[in-house]
Every structure is written in C-alpha cells, then in structure tokens.
Amino acid sequence: MSRLHSLAACALTCAVSLSARAETLYGMSYDGVLYALDTSTGAPTQVRAQLAAAYQSCDSLEYSDGWFYASFQGGRIVRFGFTCGDEVDLGPSGFPWIEAIARRADGTLVVAASQNNDVGAESIGILNPVNGDVTNIVASTNQAILDDMDAIAFSPRGALCAINLVAPSVLATIDPATGAVGPAVSLNGAFAAMTWSATGTLFALDIQVGSCNGMTTLKTINPSNGAAALIGSTEITCMAGLTFGPTPPSVSADLNGDGHVNASDLAILLGAWGPCAAGCCEADLNGDGTVNASDLAILLGAWG
C-alpha cells in the first residue's frame, strides 16, 4: 500500500520495552459490562454489574488514577470504579463519538474524537477527567490513513499509536500536538481497542467486522510488521474497550459485618435472590447484577 510509511520506522516508534503498569487486563462490552480477561486464553470474568441502560454502545475504555473512563454513543463520557452504582456521568463531550481514550505517562487522557459520525474527520484531543470536556483538538493530517481511529494507546516509549478500524486497517503513529501521521503498517482484522502490557506486549480486540457483529477475539500485534497472533475468544459478541488496571478488590461475604460468615449472612443472600434492584445489591458478591448460585458458592467458600 503506497500510502504507508516504512515498517522499520514504526518498529522504532512503537517498539516494546519495559513499563510499570498494573497487570489485570479489562475489556468492556458494547452494552456496558466490565470483564477481566485472561491474557492466556481471552476468557472473560465479569467483575462489575452492568452500567445503567443509559450507557450503551461503548466505544472505548481506559484506566487512570483510580477510575475507569469509558465513552459511549453521543460522545458521552462515564467515570466509574468497581462498586456498582459509583458511576459518574461526565456529560457529552461535544463530539458525536469519542472513538478511543489513552493515558499518557504524565496522566493526561488523550482521546480520538470524530467530528462527523462514527467515521470521518478524526482528531486528537485532551480529555478533562473532571467534566468530560475535550480541548486542544488537532485533526489528523492524513485522513486517508486515519479516518476512523477506533483505538489509540501510548507505547512504552511514549509514541501515540492509533489503529484505523477498516479501509485501510492499519496501525500508525500520530503526534497529538500536530496531528502528523507517522509510520504505519497494515493489519489483518478489525481492531476496536488496544493496550500495552507492563512487559511491552500490544494486546488488541478484533471485532471481526467493522459493524461489530462478530465474536470478539483477543490478539497480540507485532508493531514492527502488523502481524497478529490469536490468543482466544472473549466469548463476547462485541467488546470495544481494553485497558490494564489493578486487581479487582476482594469482596466480603460477611454481609452483616459481624466478623463471621454464617447462617445470618446466608439468610441475607437468599433474601436478595434474583436480579438486584437498580442493578446493585450487597449480596451480589461477584458484581454481575444478580444474586444467584455463583454468589452462594462464594459465600459458602468463605464460611466460618
């Protein structure tokens, strides 16, 4: 593809090196469910109850300074943690879509924003984590390569790498200060999200087709040549957010707080059996929005 720069240059700017990061990989489904992903198999484990129905059509996920940040259709930004009901709506960003969010080493949140619809006129900007505003907008200088930046991430060496979802599907570098598009390599897949591990591995989510109707797979990408290696299926039809974050906090099966897990706690759990009111309840020990046999197993495992 004549529009692409040399592969060797991308190897320099997006090359791997060690970087201290938390080592639990998280993915967020299109319908607002947070999962921990096994980096060896891609298998998902739900770690939080689904976000409210208002937060649908997720497009990106990033963890920074104790919070997850996710973007949704209409440019809506939501900040949340592991506790059901702790989400904070930061409001519309002023853009139809915030395609991707990436944390720079200094803590700055950088976004890829669409100024048209879900595709087109892609720009880089700075996200205010307090109010959701996006400022310092700089357009991509090469829309032929980056007109649908569905994934961005800072490499361990500080280069901002971006993935164009389709037509062409490429991994490129982009300067957030000028919008200049640097080296790029071709990809074989429709990658909606990416993030780097502490050891410099580039993980990405392949949604199979641009419309996000396929089963999402977890892959690694070689930034030098764009070669992707399959890890496994996430078992989720559409997963569009990917980030590393801290280990999920442990839950307490001591539901009445008396220092023991016994029949009293069992009674509380059985009394809350079924879907949680408003999606949140204390007896939902695995955070999936429902009190069921999975939570009972957790309680019985902590008995005593």
C-alpha positions as a printed NumPy array, in Angstrom:
array([[  0.   ,   0.   ,   0.   ],
       [  1.741,   3.124,  -1.254],
       [  0.253,   5.423,   1.38 ],
       [  2.048,   3.643,   4.211],
       [  5.419,   4.619,   5.627],
       [  8.313,   2.27 ,   6.204],
       [  7.902,  -0.655,   8.566],
       [ 11.315,  -0.089,  10.104],
       [ 10.367,   3.365,  11.359],
       [  7.286,   2.006,  13.127],
       [  9.479,  -0.542,  14.849],
       [ 11.416,   2.34 ,  16.353],
       [  8.49 ,   4.486,  17.485],
       [  6.139,   1.741,  18.68 ],
       [  8.847,  -0.67 ,  19.847],
       [  8.366,  -2.623,  23.045],
       [ 10.214,  -2.007,  26.296],
       [  9.507,  -2.451,  29.994],
       [  6.962,  -0.152,  31.601],
       [  5.394,  -0.389,  35.063],
       [  1.644,  -0.973,  34.75 ],
       [ -0.989,  -2.893,  36.627],
       [ -1.407,  -6.349,  35.203],
       [ -5.11 ,  -7.21 ,  35.099],
       [ -6.495,  -6.866,  31.592],
       [-10.026,  -5.47 ,  31.358],
       [-12.444,  -5.306,  28.489],
       [-15.799,  -3.572,  28.237],
       [-18.612,  -4.899,  26.114],
       [-20.714,  -2.751,  23.825],
       [-23.573,  -2.888,  26.359],
       [-21.543,  -1.611,  29.329],
       [-20.315,  -4.732,  31.141],
       [-16.769,  -4.777,  32.563],
       [-14.825,  -8.04 ,  32.297],
       [-11.401,  -9.212,  33.43 ],
       [ -9.776, -11.049,  30.516],
       [ -7.389, -13.968,  30.801],
       [ -4.283, -12.933,  28.865],
       [ -3.533, -16.567,  28.03 ],
       [ -6.952, -17.611,  26.727],
       [ -9.07 , -14.463,  26.312],
       [-11.719, -15.928,  28.641],
       [-13.852, -13.261,  30.361],
       [-14.894, -12.941,  34.004],
       [-17.498, -10.32 ,  34.798],
       [-16.21 ,  -8.094,  37.61 ],
       [-18.88 ,  -5.421,  37.853],
       [-22.602,  -5.112,  37.36 ],
       [-23.665,  -3.721,  34.014],
       [-23.728,   0.055,  33.739],
       [-27.14 ,   1.687,  33.599],
       [-29.18 ,   1.38 ,  30.424],
       [-28.275,   4.97 ,  29.543],
       [-24.722,   3.811,  28.867],
       [-24.924,   1.687,  25.766],
       [-22.826,   1.463,  22.611],
       [-19.451,   1.589,  24.384],
       [-16.584,   2.682,  22.165],
       [-13.528,   2.838,  24.447],
       [-12.114,   2.154,  27.911],
       [ -9.091,   3.425,  29.854],
       [ -7.975,   3.203,  33.483],
       [ -6.335,   6.191,  35.164],
       [ -5.753,   7.325,  38.752],
       [ -8.24 ,   5.016,  40.424],
       [-11.033,   5.168,  37.859],
       [-12.142,   3.633,  34.607],
       [-13.169,   6.039,  31.854],
       [-15.445,   4.851,  29.067],
       [-17.041,   6.597,  26.118],
       [-20.439,   5.856,  24.641],
       [-22.582,   6.785,  21.671],
       [-23.205,  10.503,  21.504],
       [-19.753,  11.295,  22.872],
       [-20.837,  10.585,  26.438],
       [-18.029,  10.026,  28.96 ],
       [-18.575,   7.957,  32.122],
       [-16.18 ,   7.549,  35.053],
       [-16.628,   4.512,  37.322],
       [-14.928,   2.07 ,  39.665],
       [-15.58 ,  -1.484,  40.779],
       [-18.573,  -0.675,  43.006],
       [-21.996,  -0.961,  41.478],
       [-23.65 ,   2.446,  41.298],
       [-20.458,   4.503,  41.614],
       [-20.515,   5.712,  38.023],
       [-20.364,   9.445,  37.336],
       [-21.703,  10.821,  34.071],
       [-19.253,  13.469,  32.89 ],
       [-21.688,  14.527,  30.208],
       [-21.474,  14.793,  26.433],
       [-18.013,  15.684,  25.184],
       [-19.325,  17.833,  22.35 ],
       [-18.449,  15.195,  19.752],
       [-20.699,  12.551,  18.176],
       [-18.181,   9.866,  19.109],
       [-15.138,   9.577,  21.35 ],
       [-13.576,   6.684,  19.487],
       [-10.759,   5.918,  21.928],
       [ -9.11 ,   7.057,  25.176],
       [ -5.436,   6.633,  26.098],
       [ -3.467,   7.599,  29.207],
       [ -0.155,   9.338,  28.669],
       [  2.7  ,   8.672,  31.11 ],
       [  2.057,  12.005,  32.852],
       [ -1.578,  11.05 ,  33.499],
       [ -3.082,  13.14 ,  30.702],
       [ -6.043,  11.481,  28.999],
       [ -5.849,  11.757,  25.224],
       [ -8.833,  10.942,  23.034],
       [ -9.585,  10.226,  19.397],
       [-12.717,  12.173,  18.528],
       [-14.939,  12.017,  15.468],
       [-16.243,  15.356,  14.244],
       [-18.768,  13.769,  11.904],
       [-20.43 ,  10.451,  12.623],
       [-18.758,   7.228,  13.732],
       [-16.317,   7.546,  10.844],
       [-14.62 ,  10.622,   9.451],
       [-12.784,  13.829,  10.331],
       [-10.855,  12.117,  13.092],
       [ -8.987,  14.324,  15.567],
       [ -6.864,  14.011,  18.692],
       [ -7.74 ,  15.973,  21.826],
       [ -7.265,  16.197,  25.599],
       [ -9.99 ,  14.917,  27.942],
       [-10.718,  16.745,  31.185],
       [-11.32 ,  13.916,  33.711],
       [-13.445,  16.187,  35.91 ],
       [-16.071,  17.46 ,  33.495],
       [-15.585,  15.422,  30.327],
       [-14.66 ,  18.401,  28.147],
       [-12.37 ,  17.768,  25.188],
       [ -9.934,  20.523,  24.254],
       [ -6.736,  21.036,  22.236],
       [ -8.318,  19.439,  19.19 ],
       [ -5.851,  18.62 ,  16.407],
       [ -7.023,  16.923,  13.233],
       [ -5.187,  14.017,  11.662],
       [ -3.069,  15.304,   8.802],
       [ -3.669,  12.138,   6.821],
       [ -7.332,  11.196,   6.806],
       [ -6.622,   8.668,   4.057],
       [ -4.827,   6.555,   6.682],
       [ -6.527,   7.632,   9.92 ],
       [-10.163,   8.48 ,   9.244],
       [-11.583,   6.004,  11.787],
       [ -9.249,   5.843,  14.802],
       [-11.081,   3.264,  16.879],
       [ -8.086,   2.513,  19.11 ],
       [ -5.208,   4.587,  20.488],
       [ -2.541,   3.764,  23.068],
       [  0.793,   5.168,  24.153],
       [  3.662,   2.788,  23.599],
       [  6.115,   2.157,  26.446],
       [  8.435,   4.631,  24.707],
       [  5.782,   7.34 ,  24.622],
       [  4.657,   7.228,  20.99 ],
       [  0.917,   7.563,  20.424],
       [ -0.135,   4.651,  18.234],
       [ -3.539,   4.538,  16.549],
       [ -5.472,   1.83 ,  14.767],
       [ -7.719,   2.688,  11.861],
       [-10.608,   0.239,  12.056],
       [-11.202,  -0.501,   8.372],
       [-10.332,   0.669,   4.848],
       [ -7.448,   0.666,   5.447],
       [ -6.947,  -1.376,   8.611],
       [ -3.592,  -0.063,   9.814],
       [ -1.506,   0.636,  12.904],
       [  0.1  ,   4.08 ,  12.691],
       [  1.675,   6.716,  14.886],
       [  0.151,  10.162,  15.331],
       [  1.58 ,  13.245,  17.005],
       [ -1.054,  14.527,  19.486],
       [  0.392,  18.034,  19.269],
       [  0.286,  18.424,  15.49 ],
       [ -1.843,  15.568,  14.156],
       [  1.049,  14.438,  11.967],
       [  0.666,  10.801,  10.958],
       [  3.878,   8.826,  11.06 ],
       [  4.865,   5.264,  10.239],
       [  2.104,   2.735,   9.615],
       [  1.777,  -0.989,   8.998],
       [ -1.116,  -2.95 ,   7.524],
       [ -3.326,  -5.081,   9.788],
       [ -5.471,  -8.089,   9.019],
       [ -8.58 ,  -7.6  ,  11.139],
       [-10.996,  -5.02 ,  12.521],
       [ -9.36 ,  -3.927,  15.772],
       [-11.605,  -1.815,  18.012],
       [ -9.27 ,  -1.462,  21.023],
       [ -5.654,  -1.926,  22.086],
       [ -3.42 ,  -1.522,  25.141],
       [  0.16 ,  -2.319,  26.182],
       [  1.184,  -4.683,  28.983],
       [  3.929,  -3.946,  31.509],
       [  6.288,  -6.142,  29.523],
       [  5.607,  -4.324,  26.267],
       [  3.1  ,  -6.671,  24.627],
       [  0.489,  -4.962,  22.486],
       [ -2.933,  -6.546,  23.115],
       [ -5.871,  -5.793,  20.837],
       [ -9.517,  -6.735,  20.37 ],
       [-10.574,  -7.919,  16.927],
       [-14.321,  -7.496,  16.444],
       [-14.069,  -9.474,  13.178],
       [-16.11 ,  -6.981,  11.121],
       [-16.408,  -3.199,  11.263],
       [-20.085,  -3.347,  12.234],
       [-19.189,  -5.217,  15.449],
       [-21.439,  -8.191,  14.78 ],
       [-18.775, -10.868,  15.144],
       [-17.418, -12.691,  18.176],
       [-14.595, -10.569,  19.619],
       [-11.19 , -12.219,  19.855],
       [ -8.164, -11.195,  21.917],
       [ -4.927, -10.967,  19.957],
       [ -1.409,  -9.611,  20.218],
       [  0.04 ,  -7.401,  17.493],
       [  3.658,  -7.141,  16.452],
       [  4.065,  -3.363,  15.974],
       [  7.003,  -3.842,  13.641],
       [  5.052,  -5.6  ,  10.909],
       [  1.391,  -5.691,  11.985],
       [  1.299,  -9.468,  12.374],
       [ -1.446, -10.539,  14.784],
       [ -1.416, -13.687,  16.909],
       [ -4.669, -15.131,  18.231],
       [ -4.937, -15.658,  21.993],
       [ -8.562, -16.748,  22.087],
       [-12.194, -15.718,  22.009],
       [-13.574, -13.339,  24.63 ],
       [-16.921, -15.099,  24.203],
       [-18.486, -11.64 ,  23.827],
       [-20.223, -10.606,  20.615],
       [-18.953,  -7.051,  20.719],
       [-16.208,  -5.769,  23.034],
       [-14.891,  -2.307,  22.223],
       [-12.786,  -1.242,  25.225],
       [ -9.471,  -2.611,  26.514],
       [ -7.136,  -1.462,  29.297],
       [ -4.911,  -2.667,  32.099],
       [ -5.898,  -1.841,  35.668],
       [ -5.495,  -3.013,  39.263],
       [ -6.627,  -6.377,  40.553],
       [-10.348,  -6.267,  41.43 ],
       [-10.889,  -5.67 ,  45.153],
       [-11.851,  -8.698,  47.169],
       [-15.478,  -8.955,  48.213],
       [-16.669,  -9.778,  51.698],
       [-19.234, -12.498,  52.243],
       [-19.733, -11.168,  55.787],
       [-22.896,  -9.385,  54.766],
       [-23.977,  -8.306,  58.256],
       [-20.494,  -7.207,  59.324],
       [-20.265,  -9.305,  62.474],
       [-16.885, -10.797,  61.6  ],
       [-18.241, -14.214,  60.618],
       [-19.758, -15.777,  57.534],
       [-22.583, -17.934,  58.777],
       [-26.311, -18.598,  58.625],
       [-27.143, -14.93 ,  59.152],
       [-25.268, -13.965,  56.013],
       [-26.808, -16.874,  54.138],
       [-30.261, -15.612,  55.066],
       [-29.412, -12.141,  53.722],
       [-28.178, -13.608,  50.464],
       [-31.205, -15.833,  49.985],
       [-33.49 , -12.909,  50.788],
       [-31.894, -10.914,  47.962],
       [-32.045, -13.787,  45.454],
       [-32.614, -12.736,  41.861],
       [-31.895,  -9.546,  39.897],
       [-30.626,  -6.692,  42.032],
       [-32.876,  -3.702,  42.49 ],
       [-31.491,  -0.854,  40.381],
       [-28.75 ,  -3.269,  39.337],
       [-26.939,  -3.066,  42.696],
       [-27.128,  -5.057,  45.929],
       [-24.712,  -6.043,  48.679],
       [-25.329,  -9.758,  48.296],
       [-24.222,  -9.656,  44.658],
       [-20.754, -10.896,  45.571],
       [-19.47 , -11.306,  42.02 ],
       [-20.875,  -7.984,  40.834],
       [-22.832,  -9.289,  37.884],
       [-26.12 ,  -7.616,  38.838],
       [-27.85 , -10.804,  40.026],
       [-27.775, -12.811,  43.269],
       [-27.631, -16.447,  42.28 ],
       [-25.724, -19.7  ,  42.675],
       [-22.413, -18.039,  41.841],
       [-22.76 , -15.72 ,  44.834],
       [-23.904, -18.593,  47.031],
       [-20.751, -20.509,  46.111],
       [-18.611, -17.512,  47.117],
       [-20.394, -17.241,  50.461],
       [-20.105, -20.952,  51.21 ],
       [-16.421, -20.866,  50.288],
       [-15.867, -18.17 ,  52.916],
       [-17.959, -19.891,  55.605],
       [-16.647, -19.562,  59.142]])
